[in-house]
């Protein structure tokens, strides 16, 4: 087992040994006074141990940590290094360290193992702090060697962690330098305590105890005065005295040179081959006998390690189970400086050999790290590309890709076309689509002398994925016409599955649902064959979308359950994959008429997450459509307008024209429902102009928006009656031909309303009955629960059905629809208007003129105007459109 234990999947970036302290082979002295200070500090939000190297900060914390195992509290330990300066990796390690300590984190732990893909760091940290706050036990997180991971981003997270710290949490930091947080302010407020170098120094009594009872008083005092209580120097002096009891200490050595002086004294007592062994090991972060043999070209490293067991101050075990150890930091620094000065070429040889060993062991990150130290950029590039290049994100996780590209020098990435492609995909997954496209295009400008075929494959695959997020017309057309099922033999399973998923997205856009189904079935097969859980998760999301469009809600829900299960078990509760599955789940429930008012805010929060992270046009449209429908069902028209504005802003920011059009159409509907006639007319002109130019037969892309536009232009009476009737009927037929039953239902509802307004009641009843018959098997109630005046038509349909025993199931479904309409908008304020005023208001809402209303009720037009004046006064409005909107908000009419 290597230092990167396979606890997070093949090629894992997780180093399990970071979750336990590196315990020294010796225990210098019991630091009771410092342990007591740490215990007292648990009442604060943070404890800072800040001092230069060698002051025993880690040793003190290790003693304290070991004493807590039976305390019942959760004590997490995390040893940091330079690679942890990436926020996602830093938070993932923190989460895993607490889970290792016994903290119950559920699926949040799964997300951490995958590096918190497509999640915002500050959101993740807030979520973690909330979870800790729910624990019944005290939680302490110890961050060892914090200075190694220092960066502005990490300092920001530390500041947030302290600010959002729950009462049962304390952060403990060990660092050579103070992080960029307001430590003086925290100390002054009583939120933090600081333990510095002066407090960490050994007292004369502690120094004598550390040196051992056999040490003469005079010699012990001499060592204390020379070392000034510096723990590491006392430790080295002890080792030297054990090796050379009669050797005298030299006075006058500056404190800055004590460690180097004492290290040299200790090394002089070793055999030459052992000194050479330590010199070569000094350039490795940690090592075991197998790695040491590989870099030295020998087979006696285990014997060397056994011979050094007596020199317990020099070596620090990091993983006893795997035989891993490291040199004490100061000893390593001294030896490394000597090796680099005397034989710089030897260090490069060791780095190369270490890289080769880790590559053989399947530990890509460590292999690349040592290749970088060897300054072998060609090797760095080869290792990343042989490891899969861009596809590492799909096979090993986004955090592995981030780490690898961070290890690669920037100028290497910018001069390697295939590494640029990999980085462009990373940008894409981070929601930086413009940067992704720019980098991909720039990669094509590099001259390729070799690997052109591999580059072309990479570029096509990543370019297709970026295209799916950009949602451009040219990409859609080119991808939709491609015969992917006939090209599978040209690609690996992962590549084929990826291209098939992109084809499905394009076919959604063009409305070719049968072809989308064919491609999706193959995508499932290829993704399963490739073993990509991430790819399979996307397949389930696409399958749910397809089933929604086809009106197969039970199948859609089944796929959503699978998508949620995969996302939670592999990527965690805050992952973008789960958020997208939640959007689809909300959509199914909204159009099933099951969403309650309080759940609308939950959708808003979910959309906020995917707006900033992983998401594509189809998901945004489905979410907006369902969110608007739920708002309309509950009369939350202000919230519906907010949804539209948010999606318009997102669409303009990412240049997503389909989403912008969809949000514009729904904005028009919202203005109509609120009675804002001028806004309706203004928006309708643009919508009508687009519909007039958009031919479904020659330009299938954007078919959903065409349907929704026709539906709403007809409902708002922004088209002439005859034109609207023809347009809606053509859309109904087109939806049926595509197998888009969900849209067919909504169009039939629109047709029923239109015919009712035209006094063609029989045709209206026929259209609504057809919509109900399509909806009943899947219980699709949502399209009948909006603010449209369907009540009289539903009543007529139900009356007709009651006369036919064979229609009892459909009659029962109509009753469910009526009940849901009453549940979401219970009638109130019936005493506000008279019976006649109610009747006139109903006719007004159906679009009838004063003359038509007068004829229907056998009244004069002046009498109608009199009633309207009373209605306006009671509703406190001035116009008929305002009266209709106000009456709907007060649940006076449907």
N, C-alpha and C positions, 0 to 999 in steps of 0.2 A: 504494500500500500504506500502510495506517495503522499506528499504533503497536501495534495488536492484530493481528499478522499471523495469517493464517488457517492456522495449523499444527495446530489441534486441532479442526477442524470448523467449520461455519458458525456465526457468532455466537460464536466462540471467546473465552474469557476469558484466553487465554494471550498475554502480551506478549513477543514473541521478543526484543526489544531488551534485556530484563532479564538476558539470559544473556551479555552482553558489557559490559565497562566503558565508561562514557561518557568517551571520551578527550579531554582538553583539546587545544585547537589549538596549544598551546605546551608545551614541556617546561622547567620552571623550572630544574631542576638535577638531576644524577644523585645520588640519595640512596643511595650505595653503602653507607654505614654502617648504614642502616636495612634495606636489602636483605639485608645480611649477618646482621643480627639476625633477620630473618624466616626465612632459611635455617636458622639455628641452632635456631629455634623449631620446626622440623618434627619434632624428636624428642619434642615435647610433644603432648598431646592437643588443646590449643587455644591460639590466640594472640589476645589482645585488644588492639585499637587503640582507645583511648578518649580523646577530646579534643573540645573545642568545635568549632564550625564554622570552616572556614578554615585548619585546620592541615595540610592536604594529605594526609589519611589515604587518601582514594580515589586520589590521584595516585601515592602510594608503592605502593599495592597494584596499581595499573594497570601501573606499571613492572615490578613483580615478575611479574605475570600474563603480560605480553608476553614476558618473558624465558624463560618455561617451555614455549613451544610446541614446541620441539624436544627437550625433556628426556625425553619418553617417559612421563611421569607424567600422571595425570588431574587437571587443575586446573579446577574448576567455579567459575563466577562467577554471583552472583545479586544484582541491585540490588533492594532491598526498598522497599515503600511502605506506606501506611496500610492498604491493602486486604489485605495479607498477614498480618494478625493472626489470621485464621481458621486453625486448625490444619490442616485438610484442604488448604487452598490453599497454605499455607506449605510443607507436605511435598511437595505436587505440584510446586511450583516448584523445590524443592531437587532432587527426583528428575530433573526435566527438565533442570536445569542440568548435572547430572553426566552425563546421557545426551548432552547437547549437547557435552560435553567429551570424549566417546568412551567413557564407561563403559558396559559391556554389561549391560543390565538386562532385556532381553527383554520379556515381557508386563507386567512391573512398570511399564515406561514407558507402556504403553497405559492402565493404570489411572490413572497420574498425569495423562495428558491428559484424562481424564474426571473429575479432581478427587477420586479415591479415594472413589467413592460407597459408601455403606453399609459403610465400614471404620472401625475404631477407630484414632485417630491414633497411640496408643502402640504398637499392634500393627504398624501400617504402618512406623513408625520402626525398630522392632526388626528387622523384615524387611529394611529397607533397609540397616541396619548389617551384618547377616549377609551380604548380597550383596556389599557393599563389602569385607568381610573375605575373601571368596573371590577377589577380584581379585589378579592377580600384580603389579600396579603400585601405587605410592603414590598416594593420593587426597587432594587438598586441596580443601576447599570454602570459598570466600570469600563471606561475607555482608556486602554493602555497605549502609550506612545502616540498621543493625539497629534503631536507636532508633525508626524509623518504624513498625515492626511490633510494637513491644513490647506485651505483654499477659501476664497471669499464665499463660495456657495456653501461649503461645510460650516463655516463660521455663522452664516445666516441660519442654517438649520439648528445649530447649537443654541443660538439666541432664541429661536422659536421653541425649541424643546424646553428651555428653562421657563419661558413665558407661559407656555401651555401646560406646564408640569402639574399633574394632579397631586392631591395631598399625600398620596401613598407612594410617591416616586421621588427618588434622589439620583441625580447624575453625578458621577465621580470621574474626574479627568486627571490623567497623568500626562504631563507634557514638559518638554524642555523650554517651551516658550508659552506665554499667555495667549490664548485665542483672542480674536478680535471681537470680544464682547465687553460690555460695560462691567468689568469685574469690580472696580471700586464702588460703583453704584449698587451692585448686587450685595456686596459685603456690608455697605452702609445700611441697606434696607433689611439686613438680616436674612437675605435669600441665599447667601453663599458664604462659605468660609474658605480661607486660603492657607495652605500649608507650604511654606517656602523652604529654601535651602538651609537657612539657619535652624529651623525646627527639625530638619531632616538629619543634620549633622549628629554624629554619635557624641554623647557626653564622654568624659574621661572614663567613667565607670563602665559605660556600654562598650567603649573601645577595648578596655582591658578584658571584659567578658568575651568579646568577640575573638580576641587573640588567644584565649584559652588559659586555663588555670596554671599551666606549667610555665607561662611566660613570666620572667622576672619583672618586678615592679619597675625597676629603672628602665629596662628595655621597653616595657609597655608605655611608660610615660614618654620615652624618646619617640616611639612610633606615633603616639597621639599628637605630640607637638609637631612632628614632621608632616603628618597627614591632615592636621587640623580637624580631625573627626570626619574626614571624607570617607564614607563607607567603603567605596570600591578600593581606595588606597589601603585602608586597614585590611581589607580582605586579601589583597595581593601581598601585603607585608607578612601576613600570617602564613601564606603559602611559601613565600621566600624563606621565612624563618624555619619552616618545617623542612625545607630542602637543604638549607645551609645554616644550621643553628649558630655557627661561629662567625658568620659574615656580619660585618658592622654596617650600620646605615650611615650614609653621608649626609652631613648637615648642609644647609645652605641651598638646597634644591627648591626652586620655586614651585608653588602649589600646582601650577599649570603643567609642570613636567613630572609630577609625582607618579601618575599612572604609567606613563611611558617608561620612566626610570625603573619602577617596580616590575613592570611587565618584562623588561629586558633582563632584570635580575632573575626572574622566574625561568625565562626561556633558556638562560645560560646553564641552568641545572639539567636540561633535557638532552637526550641523545640527539645527534645531528639529524637522523632520519625522522625523528618525532617532531623536531623543530620544523623541518621541511614540510612535513604533513600539515602542521598547523598553518604554516605560511600559505600553502596552496588552498586550504579550506577557508582562509580568511575572506576570499572574494565570493564565497557562496553564502546566500541568505541563510540556508540551513542544509544539512546533509545527513545521509546515512551511509552505511558501509558500501552499499551497492553503487550509489552515486559517486562516492569518493573513489572507489576502484575504477569507475568509468573515466573520471576526469584525470586520474593519475596513471592510468594504464597499468594497474597492479592488482594484486589480489590479497593484500595484507592490511587493508584499511580496518577491518574488524579488530585485528590484533593491535593496531595503533590506538584505536578507541579504548580498548581494554587497558592498555598501558597508561592512558591518560586519566583513568578513573581516579587515581590518587590526587590528581591536580584538579580538585573539584571547583576551584574558583574560575577556571578557564572555560569550562563547557556548561551550557544550559540546555537540558533536555526540552524539546518542544513537542514530542509525541513518542512516549515511551513504547507504545504498542508497535510502532513502525520503526523504532530505533533512530528516530530523527533527533538531531541536536544542532546547536549553533554555538559559535564562540561568543563569549561575553562581548557586548558592544564595544567597550573601550579597548579590549584586547584585539578584537577584530580590526578596529580602526588603526591601531598601531601597526599590526602585521600587514594590513592591506597597503598602508602607505609605504612600508618597506618593500613589499613585493612589486608595487607599481614603479617604485623608484629604481629598484635593482634589476627587475626583469619584466618590463611591461608586456613584452610579447608572450610571456608565460600566462599572464592573466587572460589574454585574448584566447589562448589555446584552451584554458580551463572553461571559459565561457562557451566556446564552440562545443567542447565535449559535453558540457552540461545540457546545452540545447539539444544535442543529438540524443542524449539519454532520456530527456523528458519527452521528446518526440516519439521515441520508441515506446515509452510508457503511456502514450496517448494523452499527455498533459500539454495541450496546445498553448495555453497562456504562459506557462513557465518556459516552454521551448522558445516562444517568441521573445519573452523577457530577456533570456540569456543571449539570444541572437542579437538583440538590440544592444546589450552590454558589450558584445563582441564587435559592435559597430559594423555588422555584416548585414547591410540593408537588403541585399539580394536574398539572403536567407530569410529575413523577416517577411519579405514579400512572398517567397515561395511557401513558407509555412502557412500563412494566412490563406493563400489561394488553394493550396493543397487541402487545407482544412474545410474548404467549401466556399470561400469567398463570401459573397452576399448571402448565400443560403445558410450560413452559420446562424443567422437570426432565426430561421425556421427550424433548424435542427438542434442547436445548443442554447438558443435564447439571445435576446437582444443585449443583455448585459455582457455576455461573452464578446459579442461584436464590438460593443463600445470599448471594452478593455483592450482588445487587440488593436483597434485603430488608434487608440490613445498611445499604445506602445510604439506604433509605427511613426517615425519622424514625419512631420507635416510635409516636408519637401519630397519625401518618398511617395506619400499618398498622391500628391499633386503631379507626380511624374509617372505614376503607374495607372494606366487606363482601367485595369480591372479593380484595383483598390479604390479608384474614384467611383466606379460603379457601385461597389460595396458600400461606400460612404454615402452615396446618393440614396441608396435604399434605407440606410439608417436615418437619414434626414426625413425620408418619406414616412417612416414609422413614428417619427417624432412630430409629425404634422407640419414639417417645413417643406411644403410641396414646391414652392418656387426655388428654394435652394437645391432641392433634389433634382429638379429638371435642369437647372443651370449647371450643376456639377456633371450630370449625365451628358449633357450636350458638350461640355468642355472636354470630357474624356475622349470624344470622337476626334478632337483636334490633335491629339497626340499621335505621332508616327509610330506605327507598330511594325517591328521587325520580326516578331514571332508571336505565337499564341493568338493570332487574329481570329481564328475560328472560335476559341474559347471566349474571347472578348465579345465577339458578335452574339454568341449565345447569351452571355451575361447581360449584354445591353438590351437584347430583345426582351428577356424575361423581366428585368428591373424596369425597363421602359414601359412595358405593358402594365406593370403594377402601379407605376406612377401615373400612367394614363387613366387607370381606373379611378384614382383619387381626383385627378384633374377633371374628368368627365367632359372632355372636348368632343365635338361632333366628329372630327376626322378620326380620332381614335375609336370611337364607337362604331363607325361605319366599317373601318378596316378590320376591327376585331370581330364584328358580328358576321361578316361575310366569310371569315376564315373557317375552313373545315378542320377544326382541331381533332375530332375523332379519327380522321384519316391520317393524322400526322404523329400519332403517339409513339410510334417506333423510333422516331428521331430524338426522343427526349428521355431523360431518366424519370422514374416515377414522380419524384418531387417536382421536377421541372414541368412535367406533363400536367400534374395536378394543379400547379400554380397557373399555367396558361389556361386550363379548362375553367378554373374559377374566374379568371379575368373575362373569359368568353361569356360566362353566365351573367356577369354584371353588364356586359355590353348588350346581351340579348334581353335582359330586363328592360334596358333603355329603349330597345326597338320593339318590344312587345312580342317577341317570338318565344312564347312560353314553352311550346313543345320542344323546340331546339334547346332551350335553356335546361329543360328537364333531362334531355339526352346527355348534354355536356356535364350536368351536375352528377348524374349517376356514375359517369366515368371518373369524375373528379374524386368522388368518394372512394372509388376503387384504388386510384393511384395514390391518394394521400394515405390510405391505410397501408398500402404496399411500402410507401416511403417511411412510414413510422412517424410522420410529422403530426403531433397532437395539435399544434397551432393551425396547420393546414386543415385538419379535420374539423376543428372548431369553426373555421370560416365556412366550410361546406354545410354544416348544420344551420348556420345563420342564413346562407343563401337558400337552403331548402325550406326554411320557415317563411322567408319572403315569397318564394314561389307559391307555396301552399296558400298564403294569404291572398295573393292575386287571383288564384284559382278558386277562392272561396271554400277551400278545404281547411276549415279552422281546426278541426281535431288533429289533422296531420301537422298543421303549423305548430300547434301547441306541443305535440310530441317532439318535434325537432327543437323547439325552444327549450324543453326540459333537458334534452341531450346537450344542447349548447351551454346552458347554464351549469350543468353538472361538470362538463369538461372544463369550463372556464374557472369555476370555483376550485376544483380539485387540482388544477395545474397552474393557474395564473392568479388566483386569489379573488377575494370579494371586491376589491377596488380596481380590477382590471378593466381595460376598455372593452375586451371581449364580453365580459359580463354586462357592462353597460349597454352594449348594442343588443344583446339578447333581451335585456330588460325593456328596451325600446320596442322590440318586436312583440314581447309579451304584453306590454301595455296596449299596443295596437290591436292585438287579437281581443283583449278584454274590452277595449273601448268600443270596437265594432260589434262586440257581443252584448253591449249595453251593461257591462258589469262594473265599470269604473265609478267609484264614489268621489265626491267632491274633494276630499282631503288628499286623494292620490294624484291629483293634477300637479300639485307642488312637487311631489316625488319625481314625476316625469321631468319637470323643469330642471331639477338637480341632475338627473341622469343626462339630459341633453347638454347641460353645461359642461359635463365631463368630456363627452365625445366631440363637442364643438372645438375643444382645445387639443384633442388627441386624435386617436385613430377613429376614422369614420368616413363614409363615402356618401355620395349624393342620394342613392337609393334609401339608405338608412335615415338620412335627414328628412327626406320627403315623407317616408312612412311615419316617422315620429311626429313631424309637424301636422300631417293630415289627421293622425289619431288624437294628438293633443288638442287641435282645434275642435274636432268632433266632440271630445269629452267636455271641453269648455262650453260648447253650444248646448249640449245635453243638459248641463247644469246652470245655464244662463250666465256663465262667467265670461262675458264678452270682452271685458277689459283684459283679462288674462289671455284670451285668444289673440287679441291685438298685440300683446307683448310677445307672444310666441312668434307671430308673423314678423315683427320688427327685428327680433333676435336672429331669425333665419335669414332675413334680408341682409342684415349686417354681415353674417357669416358668408352668405353667397357672394356678396360684393368683395369681401376680403379675400376669398379664395377663387373668385371669378367662376362660380358655379352657376351657369345660366339656367339650367333646369330648375334648380332649387329657387333661384331668384324669381322665376316665373311662377312657380307653385305658390310661393309666399305672397306674391302680388295678387294672384287670383283669390286666395283666401282672405287677403286684406280687403279686397272688394266685397266679398261676402260679409265680412265682419262689419264693414261700414253700412251695408244694407240692413243687417240685423239691428244695428244701433240707430237706424233712421237718419244716417248722414248722407242725404241724397246727393249733395254736390260732390262729395268724395267718391260716391259710387259712380257717378257719371264720368268723372275725370279718369278713374282707373279703368272703367269699362271701355273707354275709347281705345286705350292701349291694348287691352285684352282682346277686344273684338278685332282690332287691326291684325294682331298676331294670328288669331284663329283663321281669319280670312286668307292669310298667306300660307298657313300650314295645312298641307294635304296629307292625310293619313295614308293614302295609297302610295304616294311617291316618296314620302318622308316619314317613315314609321317612328323615328326617334321622337321622344317627347309625347308619346301617345297618352300617357296618364294625364299630363297637363291639358291636352286637347279635350279629353273627356271631362275633366273637372271644370275647365273653362266653359264648355258648352252647357254643362249642368247649371253653373252659376249665372251665366248670361241669361239663360232661360228663366231661372228662378227670380232673378232681379228685374226681369222684363226689359233687359237692355238689348234684346233682339226682337224683331217683329214676330208676331205669333206664328205666322206660317213658316217663316225661316227657322224659328226656334224648333217648331214641331218636326220639320224635316231634318234639322241638324241633330237633334236628340235621337230620332229614330235611326239615323245612319250610325251614330255612335253605339247605340244598343246592338245593332247588327254586327258592327266591327268588334265590340267587346265579346259578343258570343262567338264569333269566328276565331278570336284569339284564345278563347278558353278563359278569359278574364272575368269569371263569374262575379267576383267581388265588385268590380266596376260596373258590370252589367246591372246588378241589383240597384246600385245608386242611380244609374241613368234611368232605369224604369221608374224609380220613385220620382225623379225629376219630370219624366213624361206624364206620370199620373197627376202631378200638381199642375202642369201646364194645361192638360186637357180639362181639368176641373175649372181652371180660370177661364177657359174658353167655353164653358158650359157644355162640354162634351163628356157628360158624366159617365156614360157607359164605357167609353174608351178609357177614361181615367180609372174607373174601377177595374177594368181588365188589366191595365198596366200595373196597378198596385198589386193586384192578385198574383200576377206573374212574378213580381219582385218577391212577394211573400212566399210563393211556392219554391223559389230558388233559395230563399233564406232559411226556411223552416228546418230542413234536415241538419243544418250546422248551427242552428239557433243564432243567426246573424241579426240581432235586434237593433244594433246601433244606427243603421241608416234610417230607421223609422222614428227615432227618438230626438231628432233635432228640433229646431224652432219652426220648421216648416209647418203650415196649417194642414196637417194630415188627418186631424180628428174626424171630420165629416166623411172623408173617403174611407177611412178605416171602419167607421160605423156602417157604411153601406156594404163594404166587403163582408164584414162579420154577419150582417143581417142576411145576405145572400147565402153565406156558408151554413147558417143555422137551419136552412131548409133542406140541406143535403147531408144525410147521415154519413156518406162516404167521405165527406170533407171535415170530419170531426177533428182530425189531427191538425189540419191547417187552421181551423177555427180556434183550437186551443192555443196555437202559436200566436194568432192575432190577439187573443186575450192576454197573453204574456207581454206582447208589445204594448198594449194599452195600459197594462198595469205598470210597466216600467216607465212609461210616459208620465203617469200619475205620481210615481214614486220620486222621480227626479225633479218634477215641477208640480208639487201639490197645489191645487187650486186655492187661492186666497183672495180676499178682498172682493168677494162676489156682491157685497152690498154697496160697493162703490158706484156701480152702473146699474141702470134699470135693465129689464129684460130686453126691451126694444133697443136700448143703446148697445147691449152686448151683441145683438143680432146685426146691427149696422156695423159695429166694429169688426165682426167676423167677415162681413162682406168687403169691408175696406181692406182688410188684410189679404183677401183673395184677389185684390186688384181691380175691383169693380168701381165704375164711375158713379157719381151721384145719380145720374139718370137711370143707370142699371139698377141701383139699389132701390130707387123710388118705384120702378116698375115691379121689382121682385116682391116688395111689401105693400104695393098698392097705396103708395104715399105720394104727396106732391114733392117736388124737388126742394121747395122751401122748408117743408117739414123735415126732410133729410138734413138740410143745412142747419136747422134748429137743433136737431139731435147731435150733429157733429160739433156745434158750438158748445153744447153741454159736455160732450166727451172731452174736447180740448181743455175746457176749464177744469174738469175733475182730474185730468191727467197732468195738468200744468204744462201744456205744450201749445204750439202755434200752428203746426202743419200736420197733415195726415201721416207722412212717413214717421214723424216723431211720435205720433199717437200709437202707431202700430208697434214701434220699438219699445215704447214705455209699457204698453199693455202686455207685451211678451215678457218683459222683465218682471212685471207684477203678476205673471202667471194668469192673466185674465183671458188670454186666448192662446191657441197653439201657434 
